[in-house]
Structures are given as structure tokens and as C-alpha cells.
Amino acid sequence: MKYLIIPFLCFSLVVQSQTTEFFSPNSFVEKDRVEKIKSTFSLVEKMYNDHAVKNHFPGYSFGIVVDGQLIFKGSGGFSNLENKTPASSSTLFRIASMSKSFTTAAILKLRDDGKLSLDDPIEKYLPGIKNQKLTVDGPLISIRHCMNHLAGFPEDNPWGDRQLADSEEDLLQLIGKTLSFSNTPGVSYEYSNLGFTILGYIIHKVSGLPYNEYIQKNILRPIGMQNTTYQYSEVKPELLAQGYRFIDGEWKIEPLLADGIYGAMGGMITSIDEFSQYVSLHQQAWPERNDEDKMPIKRGTLREMHVPQAFIGLNPGYTLPNGKKMATTSSYTFGLNWMKDQYGKTSLGHSGGLPGFGSNWRFMPEYGIGVIYFANVTYAPTSGLNVAILDTIIQLAQLKPRSVSISPILAKRQKEMIDLLPSWENLPDIFADNFFSDYILKDLKTESKSLFSAAGKIISVSPIFPENQLRGYCILKGEKKSLKLSFTLTPEVPARIQEYDLTEWKDTK
């Protein structure tokens, strides 16, 4: 089929919440914040559409999830070119390696339930791999190694993508014939589909259910992903996206592979409507709080999935599709890619690529925004655009990251320090044992007198800006100059001041 301009495009604002009953809105939402985000959607829709046409996507769909709700979704082109079936937010696409975090979430849930340890050697569940090593001084491969691509297996995307339908017996035969290793376990990050396939096998061994049934029962169904599956034959034909490859100006069908044990690394089939529930699940893990946890995966466990485990690399020349350059650093967590840019913005997510499909999702915990992008062409480039979409929304809506809550002890110590300054007389019992060994009282008085004299009369004192529950700063606005007071507290109860700094403040805004 010759390449033509995609003729079908639809998009919509979602009025009703798409979240399930155990979710609650995040408390950090600022007034008019969502409306500011919605104001960017006409440009966002155009960015997705233009990118799809430029990259020859037969069909695609996308979604924007904010504070646990799918508030914008769109689609274009066809999920099935032969039948001229329009793609929509309910079209089920194979999302390839985006499946990996579901596998690690299942492993972590089994860990939480006391069924396994992340540091268990995989030979406990796969005896056939015993004594297989690159070097005799290497450690045993653990479940943890497989979860963050540190197992020592070689990068295997071209090969792994074609193993999707292999059975557990095929996996055991492969391992039994002896594996080839590229690294010693725990030393170097190398992306391994085989490692995640082994995790799928371990889920079966530990739970008694095939990995896909365990994930459906314990993660997908509880959050409302009722139609999401790993087996394409279970999907109604009108809802299933057919995969294609674009060759010599034509789209050619890529046959769909049946679900097998390698599906644990990349076999999931889902829609924007349903995957948004999973994005919401991760968003609702933030911020840390004390209310009852009713989620199928504990909030603390989800946050554990968001912590870097294996360093991938530094990219000083990372370039967005619009040409914007920004340095980034990235790491792998438990089934997710973690990235921080030169502006300090952190995002997590994962791409997916298989013959016939390409996909990506990313979310920003500190901003409460997530984006999803599915397409039905081989290795569709989707990740860079999603990063650009997040950057565009934040810039145009002028969004600020979630602020850390102010602990009572931090606010108390701020007041006590303000009352003490600038005289440093009648010292209250708020300082740690180290304080007056590290800071000479005479010098503190001299410095404080000089700075307050230069600032003039203090007009106002800002609330504390917390960096965490035991560290923060505030701004003292003077008639002539402003001052910045910062301090750090100890791990004692009550926490006391161990570190202090008072400097002139220059507002760069």
C-alpha cells in the first residue's frame, strides 16, 4: 500500500474521570492548573499528528494523564489499513517493552507478600543455569539483577523480538544448552529481554499462575484494565491494531506473534483508555502520605520502582524532535527508564518496539503529568516526541513542580531562628551538640550584624521552603536587600539545628 497523508484524525477532552475507585486526587493541585494544561492541547494534538505523518504511522493514539485522570486523548489514521478501521483511544496496540514494568511490579508484589526475595539467585528457580558464569569470580545472578539489566546477558533486541511466542519449555532448553554472557553480573547495564523473560518464569514458579494470569489478576483487573491482554486472539478484531512495516513507500503487514513466555518482556496488548489507568496508578504513589493505602501495589513499592538502580549514561546533546537540545542523564529502575534533564526535571517511563509496533509512556512525579503514545508501525519513534510534549506543556502552562510539605519541626525551628536573629543572645535549646564546635558564636554575631545592617529593616519573612522534612530555607526581605536563611536538622527527636547559613539573597527571577 502506498503511503498517503493520514486522512482520519480525532481527539477529545475527557470530562469524566477514567480512574478506579481507590484513587484520590493529589493534594498539590494549584488553582487553574488543569485549565492551563488544557490550553496547550491544540498544540499538543498538532505535534502528535504532524509527527505521525512525518514518520509514516498507519495509525496511532495518544493520551495525557493529569493527577490520575485521562483528560485528553486523540488518535489518527487506521488500526487496520485493509479494513479501513479508524484508530481510537479504545484500539488495543501491542506495547512491546512497555510491558516490562508490569513484570517487575508483579515481582515486587510477590516480594511484598513474602513469596520471594529480590536477592534470591535465579538458579533457585532455574536450576539449569547453575554454574553458568562469565568468570569464576562473578556473583550469582539474582532476581534484582534481571530487574535492572545487570544480569550480564547481552543486549538482545533483534533476537528477543522474534522469540515472543516461545514456550517455557523453549526457555528451559535454551538455558540448558548453556548461555553466552557479555558481562559479569552486577557490573554493567546491558538491556536484556532474556532477563525479563526469566522474571516471567519466576512469577509462574512462585505464584503457581502463568505470569500473564498473575498480572491480570493482581494488577490489571483491580485497576480497571479489563480488556488488556497478552494474547491477540482474545481481542475483538475491530479493536485490534494490526502491525505494519513501512518499506519502499508501502505499508506491509507484520504478522502478530502469539503470547508465550517472552511476553513477560514485551507482549502486552492495551489501549490508551486502559493504559491511562496504569499511569494513574504510578501518579497516585506521590506524594508520600499517611492516608490508608488501598492500591493493589503499595504506594511505597511503586515509588521504589521510580528510584534509579543502574546507570545508563549521560547524553550532553539530547535533541528533541523540534531541535531543542538539553543535556540528560538516564538510569534504569525496576522496569522503567529514569531521566533527568539539565533543568532538573525528572521523568520516568518506557519505550516499546516490536515488528509492527512502537510505543512510549513517560510521567513526571513532581508535576503530576503523564503522556502515552502508541503506533502500529515497526519500531515507531515515539519517545522523543513524548519528552517534547511534556516539555511543551510545562513551558506553556508555566507549571511548577510539587512542593515538599512543611514538617511541624521545620516550621518551629524557622520561627525560633527568626526570633534569635540578628542578636544571637539568650540562646534557646535548639542547637545540636556539634553546632557551637563548628560555628564560633562571636563570628556568628559579627556576620549577622553585618548582613542585617546591609539589608535594612526586615519587611517580611517568607514561609520555609522545604527541601525535605529536615532541611529548608526562607527569605527575609529587607528595605535594601534580602537575606537567605537556611538550616539542616538532626535525626534526633526533637530534631535540632546542626547546620546553618545566612547569606545575601539575589532573586534571579
Buried (B, 14 or more C-beta within 10 A) or exposed (E): EEEEEBEBBBBEEBEEBBBBEBBEEBEBEEEEBBEBBBEBBEEBBEBBBEBBBEBBBBBBBBBBBBBBBBBBBBBBBBBBBEEEBBBBBBBBBBBBBBBBBBBBBBBBBBBEEEBBEBEBBBBBBBEBBEEBBBEEEBEBBBBBBBBBBBBBBBBBBEEBBEBBBBEBEBBBEBBEEEBEBBBBBBBEBBBBBBBBBBBBBBBBBBBEBBBBBBBBBBBBEBBBBEBBBBBBEEBEEEBBBBBBBBEEEEBEBBEBBEBBBBBBBBBBBBBBBBBBBBBBBBBBBBBEEEEEBEBBBBBEBBBBBBEBBBEBEEBEEBEBBEEEEBEBBBBBBBBBBBBBBEEEBBBBBBBBBBBBBBBBBBBBBBBBBBBBBBBBBBBBBBBBBBBBBBBBBBEBBEBEBBEBBBBEBBBBBBEBBEEBBBEBEEEEEBBBEEBEEEBEEEEBBEBBBEBBEEBEEBEEBBEBBBEEBBBBBBBBBBEEBBBBBBBBBBEEEEBBBBBBEBEEBEEEE
